[in-house]
Amino acid sequence: MDANTINSRDAGSVTQGLVAMWVAVASFSIADAIAKWHGQEGFAAVQIVFFRYFFGLVPVAIALYVAGFHQVRTRRPVAHVFRGVLMSVALALFFWGLKYVPLAEAIAVAFTAPMFITALSVPVLGERVGVARWLAVVVGFAGMLVIVRPGAEAFQPEMLILVAGTAVFALGITYTRRLARTETVTTMFTWTTFVALLVFAPLAWWTWKLPQADHLAGFAVLGLIGGMAHYLVIVAYRNAPAAVIAPQEYMALVWGAIIGWIVWSEVPSAWTWLGAAIVAGAGGFIALREARAAARNRSQA
């Protein structure tokens, strides 16, 4: 990213973007902790996802009120259903794995999403990925192996659930980039919520556990801050360059470590920190290369 990219934006706007991303990252970390707590309370991941999107209807209603209820209309309903299934299934897998894996380690595995996205952008979007970015993908996946440590005595098979969830999430994000060529953010946000509710309502009923008042309060917070965090991410990327915003996501590891230590007395191992550093470095490099490529494309246009 060159200096002109930052100078072309108002400094106050970039600051707003950074603050929005910082709040969003903290909110996502709190939401993950709430989901982990509910899982350890005996709630199935599908029921947690159902309540996440049920209470997420409130942010959706606010977004539609602001943008206009006509945003629900679309000429690509099948594509929205496919995306909604991908995003909600990815969340269910992540919540399932969270039940068994320390919070900071789960977040560190989720950091590999940019590597999956880069790899999937070739077959799904037809994009060209240079040698440098492919090397970053390989390094990032190597970092993930350091975190997961397959074959080691400390290996947790549940880590593979998180890896699968991250891969499905990356596919959903990649498909989002394709769908965003014709659809608005509000339309995708709304359809994903309703599709997730339709998919997970019968699954939640099948595994239903009666929530108590404190559980319902936790589910409400999960849905509200989850929806708010997604909106703040949109604000962040609208106000600041992607190369500035994307690296801020790695603050989630710090939040995860703090929350995990306070609530569950979890202390990430040195291997987790090392792997996370490798993954963060590779992800930051990919974000920087993509930002430079986007800047070149804009200048050529």
Secondary structure, 3 states (H helix, E strand, C coil): CCHHHHHCCCHHHHHHHHHHHHHHHHHHHHHHHHHHHHHHCCCCHHHHHHHHHHHCHHHHHHHHHHHCHHHHCCCCHHHHHHHHHHHHHHHHHHHHHHCCCCHHHHHHHHCCHHHHHHHHHHHHHCCCCCHHHHHHHHHHHHHHHHHHCCCCCCCCCCHHHHHHHHHHHHHHHHHHHHHCCCCCHHHHHHHHHHHHHHHHHHHHHHCCCCCCHHHHHHHHHHHHHHHHHHHHHHHHHHHCCHHHHHHHHHHHHHHHHHHHHHHHCCCCCHHHHHHHHHHHHHHHHHHHHHHHHHHHHHHHC
